[in-house]
Amino acid sequence: MVAAAALAAVAVPAQTATAATVAPAVGCYESAGKFGAEAGQNGDNAHFPNYGDWMRVLGHCNDINVKLETTRSTRVCTRNKCHPWVTATKNTWTVVFKNSVPGAEYYLQFGGSPTVVGLIAD
């Protein structure tokens, strides 16, 4: 009984959340990163990341989105297949893959061999 009374006497102040302790949620396009695609070789399409590498969906968006400096046909390739081509219009956010799953691996492929620069948000 004495031990119970001693425990009750030790008060721990409650902590309240403040703006300084709660990180704001990162929005989809605010999480975007700049990329430069590797040019295709020997008739291959340009791609990002480099040939043989994969990216993982971060989960900031529900989809995989690109904003390119030039209009290009773009598609997402996952471990099991490459998905249909989508036209990504210059300087416009374009959904190139819907309903992405955080942690899933993918790469981007761009129609034609010239490199392309842009932003990606996933």
Secondary structure, 3 states (H helix, E strand, C coil): CHHHHHHHHCCCCCCCCCCCCCCCCCCCHHHCEEEECECCCCCCCEEECCCCCCEECCCCCCCEEEEECCCEEEEEEECCCECCCEEECCCCCEEEECCCCCCCEEEEEECCCCCCEEEEEC
